Amino acid sequence: MAILLFVTVCLVLMLGYPVALTLAGVALMFAGIGQFIGLFDATLLGALPNRLFGIINNSILMAVPLFVFMGVVLEKSKVAEQLLISMAELFGRFRGGLIFSVFFVGMLLAASTGIVGATVVTMGLMSLPTLLKRGYDPAFSAGAICATGTLGQIIPPSIALVLLGDVLSNAYQQAQLEMGIFSPKSVSVGDLFAGAIVPGLLLLGMYCLYTLILIKLKPDSFPKPTQIQPVNLSFILRILNALIPPLVLIFLVLGSILFGVATPTEAASVGAFGALVIAMSKKQLQLAVLKEVMISTVKVTSMVFLILIGASIFSLVFRGLGGEELIHQLFTNMPGGVIGATLLVMLVIFLLGFILDFIEITFVVVPLVAPILLAMGLDPIWLGIMIAVNLQTSFLTPPFGFALFYLRGVTKELLSSAQIYRGVLPFVLMQLLLLLLLSIWPALITWLPAQIYG
């Protein structure tokens, strides 16, 4: 019944029904069937009110609407657009400079929004027409935009890492109880933020190195700049005016979390307020813009919490039908032990990334498998970053990657699907290489958190 429940949910989702309602509705239907045939104890559903109250009362999850608000303010107030223009002027004096400006601005936008769709759509609308007009290769341009957009999964402060931090903290405590260990240590969002910095910068470095190699091998695909801005005081001030505010904002938010000055929720509130200040200083905070920002924030936040409620109902019914014991037996008897179990989980998460967003996977799949993997001895910070990078790769892989659909939706007249697919393949290979490096050298993830938190 537990396996049938999981398969049914996936099938219904593929038919296009809303995720949150599918998770809750199918789970309750199976609970009724299980009660009727004697395989489910309906009294377990009595735990739902406490679970739902815990979700709404979770202080860590309160960071989600604040981080969303911060990102949407920077997007709607055209701060990101001004930054892209300034970076294009700065890097435009070099062959292929526009691509490097896309990487840099995309990284900052990914760090501020943390939402793959928002970053890909924004970068696609702002930069792709300019890249094509200047003569850049269409396939490579599409791949660069999609790959940069998915950096929002691991570049902190990331909403994906905030959600993963909450889920993995609960999973770690559950794993400790199963092992008979009673330790006050837990997994914090700050741990994941610190663990994601080195992999995120390493991946961005791979993108830049690959671009430099292409410029050397195929210079015709990267035209020389036609107009070079003179370096004078006005130029420098314009660059600094566009660059410093978002950099300071991200440093304040991320630094306050990493060094324990503020909790993720407190830092997110600083970020939200700082984004408003930046927008006001640039005279971009009109009433109409603020209304759009608030509506977008409410929509994203409502989606996150509704999915979390549906996932809680699903996980409760799944456990009541014996699904947790089934997974535990499967992992215990898996050839290769913890390595085989980890590979299986990563493969399943990668495939599910084609049909589910990171929010559903974080709330549905991770709570089922993480406690067992952590009880087998995996480091929770390493596991969290591996899941984030894995999902990032899944969102970029043809033909079902979400990032490809987002870009295709806003560039139908400029690019074909074949060009987008061809352009992202090298970046998919680089992300798979990163996963391999993180598997071989876990210290790439765990070193910085150990240095900061000891």
N, C-alpha and C positions, 0 to 999 in steps of 0.2 A: 504493500500500500504506500509506503514512504517513497519508493522509487517511482511508482506510478504517479504520485502527487507531484514530484519534481518534473517528470517528463510532461505531464499535463500542463503545468504552469508554463514551461518553455513553449509548448505548442500553441497555447492560447496567446502568449505574448507575440509569437510570430504572426498570428492572425491580425495583429494591430490593436488589440484591446489595451486600455490604460494599465500601466504597470501596477500601481498601488491597488487598484480595485481587483485586478487579476490575482495578485498575491493573496489578498484577504478573502475574496470570493471563492476561489478554487479551494483554498485551505479550509474554509468553513464548510464547503460542500463535502469535502473528504472527511472532515470531522463528523458530519452527520451520518455519512455512509459507514464510517468506522464504528460509530456508536451503535448503529443499527445491527451490524454484523458482529459486534462484540470485540472489535480490535482497537477501540479508542475510548478512553474514559473522559466523558464530557466535563467532569468536574475540574479538569485541568484548565479549562477556559476561564475558570474563576480567577486565575492569575493575571488575566488580561488587564483589568483596571490598574493594578499596581504597575504593570509593565508600561502602559501608556502614560501614566502619571510620571513615571521615571524618565520617559523620553522627553516630555514637555518640560520637566523640571531639571533637565541635564544642563549644567552650566557650561560645559564644553561646547555642546551643540548650539548654544546661543551665539557662538562666534560665527556660525554659518551666515545668518542674515547680514551681519556686520561686514564680513569679508565680501559678500556679494554686493552690498551697497557700495563699498569702497571701489570695487572693480567697475561697477556700472557707472558710477560718477565719473571716473577717469575716462571711460569709453564715451559716454553721452556728451560730456562737456568738451570733447575734441582735444583733450590733453594728449591722448595717444597719437592723434593725427598730427598735431604740431610737433610731437617728438619725432615721428617718422620723417617729416619734412626736414627737420633740423639735422637728423642723423644722415639723411640722404645728401644734404649739403656737405656734411663733414667727411663722409666716406666717398662722396661722389667724385673726388679727384683721383681715385684709384680705379683700375680695371676691375669690374665686378663689385664695386663699392656698394651699389644698391642692395645686393644680396646680403652683405654684411650688416647693412642698416636694418634689413628685415629680420635677420637673426637677433640683433641686439634689441630692437624695439619689441619684437615678438616675445623675447625672454622677459622683458620688463612687464609687458602686457599680460603674459601668462602668469607671472608672479603676482600681479595685482588682481586679476580676475579669478584665476584658478579654474576656469571653465573652458573646456576644449572648444565647444561650439562657438562661444562668444569670441574667442581669440582668432580662430580660423576665419570666421565670417568677417570680423573687423579687418584683419590683415588682408584678406582676399579683396575686400572692397577698396581698401586704401592703397595697397601696393601693387596688386597684379596688373591693373591697366597701365600703370607707369612702367613696370618692368617690361611688358610686351611692347609698349610704345618705344622704349629705348632699344629694343632689339634683343632682349634676353631670351634664351631658349624657353619655350612655353612649358615643356615637361619639367625641366629642372626648377623653374619658378614655382610651378604648382607643388612640386615635392617639397621645396624649401618652406613654403607657406604652411602646408599641412604639418610638416615635421615640427616647425617652430610652434605652431598652435598647440600641439600635444604636449609641449614642455610644461603646460599648466598642471599636468598630473604630478610632476615631481619637483618643480622649482618652487620653493617655499616663499611666502606663505600660500599654501595650496589648500583649497577646500577638500580635495580628495584625501590629503594627509590628515586634515582635521577629523574627517569622518573615520578614516582608518585608525587614527589614534584612539578614538573612543571605543571602537569595536575591539581592537587588539588589546586594550587595557582590560576590558572585561574577559576576553579570551585568555589572557595571561593569568589573571586571578583564578579563573576556572581551572586552567592547567596546573597551577600550583596546588590547588585543593586536591586534584586527582592524584598528584604525586606526593601528597601529604606534607607539602612545604607551606609554611605560614610566614610569608615575608611581606613586609610593608612596601617593598619595591614594586613599582608598576611601570607601565609604558605611558609616557606623556606625549602630547603633540609636539612639544619641544624636542624630544628625542628623535622623532621622525623628521622634523624640520632639519635638525643638525645632520642626521644620517643622509638626507637627500641632497645636501649642498654639493658634496664631491661628485656623486654620480651625475647630477644635473649639469654641473660645469664641465665634467668630462664629456658628456654627450654633446654639449654645445661646442666644445673644442673639436670633437670628431666632425661635426658639421662644417666648421670653418676650415679644418685641414682638408676635408674632401673637396670643398669649393676651391681652395688654393691649388690643389692638384688638377682639378678640371680646368682652371684658368691657364695653367701651364700647358696642359695637353690640348685643350680646345679653346684657344683665345678668341676665335670668331664668335663663340656663343656668349661671350662677355664683352660687350663693346666698350671702347674707350670713352671716357666722359667727354661730352661736347662743350659743356659750359662749366668752368671751374670758378667757384666763388673765391674772391680775393680774401686772404686772411688779414683782417683788420679788427679794430676794437669792436665795431658794430657786429661783425660776424661772430666773434668770440662771445660777446654778451648774449647774442641770440641763441647760440648753442647752449650756453650755461643756463639761460632762462628756461629752456625746454628740458634740459637734462637733470638739473639739480633737484627741483621739487619732487619728481617721482622717486628719484634715488634716495633722497632723504626720508621720504615717507616709508619706503620699503625697508630702509635700514632701521628706522625707529620701530616699526612693527616687528620685524624679524629679530632685531637685536634685543628688544625688550623681552621677547619670549625665550630666546636662546640663553640669555644671561640671568634669567629668573627674576627680572625686574617686574614683569607683569604676566598674568595668566593669558592664554590665547584669547579669551573673551575680552579682557581688558585691552590687550594690544589691538584687537580687531576694532574696538570702539575708538581707539586713537587713530587707527587707519581710516575709519569712516569719517571722523571729524577732520582729519588732515586732508582727505580727498576733497571735502567741501571747501576747505580753506584754499586749496590749490585752484579749484574751479572758480571760486570767487575772485582770487587774485588775477586770474586770466580773463575775468569778466565773461565767463561762460555759464554762469549759474542762474539762468532765467527760470521763471516759475514753471514754464512748459517743460524745461529740461528736468527740473526737480520732480515734477509729476511723473515723467517717463521713468526716472530712476526709481522712484518709490513703487510704481506699478511693477516694474521688472523685478525688483527685490522681493516683493510680496509673492509674485508668481514662482520664482525659483525656490524661495524658502518654503512655500506651501507644498511644492512638489517634493522637496527633500523630506519634510516631516510626514507627509501623507504616505510616501513610499516606505519610510521607516516604520510607520504604524502597520502598514500592510505586511512588511517583512517580519515584524514581531509576531503577528498572528500566524504567518506561514511557519516560522521557526518553531513556535509553540506546538502547532499541530504536527509538524514533521517529527519533532522529538516524541510527541505522544504516540505516534505510529511506529516508533522504534527506529527512526532514521539515524539518530545519533549513534546508537549501538551498531547499526549496520556499517556506518562509515568507519567507526573505530575498528571493527573486525576486518574490514577491507584494508585499511592502512596497516594494521598489525600483521596481516598475512601477505602484504605486498612484497614481491621479490625486490631485493635491494634495500630493504629497511627504510630508514628515514629518507635516503636519497631517492628511492623509487617512489615513495609517497609524495615527496616534494615535486618531483617531475610530473606525476599524475595531476596534482593540484594545479600546477602552473599550466599544463596543457588544457585542463578543463576551463580554467579562468580565461585563458587566451581565446578559446573557442566561444565561450559565453560572451566575450567582449564584442563579438560580431552582432549579437542580438540584444544585449543588455547594456545599459549605461553603467558607469563606474559606481553610481549611487546604489543601484539594485544589487550589483555584485558585492559591494561592500557590506550591505545590510543583510543579504540573503545567503551568499555562498561563504564569505569569510567567517561569520560566526559558527558555521557548521564544521569547517575544516581546521580553522586556526587553533582551537584548544587542543586538538589531537596532535597537530604538528608541533606545537610548543611543548606539549607533554613529552614528545619524543626527543626534545633537546635543542630545537632550533632557537636562535636568537630572535626575539620579537621585532627588534628594530630592523634586522636584516630581512626578515620575512615581509614586513610591511613595505619596505622600499622595493623589494623584488616584485611584490604584487603590483605596486604602482607602475613600475617600469614595464611589467608584463602587459598591463592594461593599456598603457601608452602605445606599446607596439601593436596590440590588437586593434586599437582605434585607427591605426595607420595602414593596416595590411589590406590589400585588395582581395576580393572585390567588395567586402562588406564593411570596411572600416568606416566608423562614424565621421571621422575628419574628412574623408573623401566625399561623403554625401553633403557635408556642410559646404565645402568649397564648390562642389558641382552645383549646388542650389543657387549660389550667388554669381556664378561665372558661366552660365549655360552658353552664352553667345561668344565667349572668349576661348573656351577650352573644350576639348572632347574628353569623354571618360577615359579613353585609351591613353591620352597624354597625361592625365592625372595619375593613372595607375603606373605608367612607365616612370614617371618622375619620382614617385614615393618609394619605389623598390630599393634604391641604394640606401635611403634613410632607414627603411625597415631592417636591412642587413646591419646597419650600424647599431641600431637598438638591440638587435639580437646579439651582436658582438659585446655590447655593454652588459647584457644579462649574463653572458658567458664569463666576462671579466669579474663581475660581482659574485658569481658562483665560485670562481677559482680563488679570488682574493676578497673574502667578506670584510676585511679591514677597510676596504674602500668605503664601506657604509658605516662600520662600527667605530672607526678610529676617532672621528671628530666628536661624536656624542661622548665617548670615553674621556676625551681631553677636556670637554666643557663641563660635564657632570660628574666625572670620576667613576 
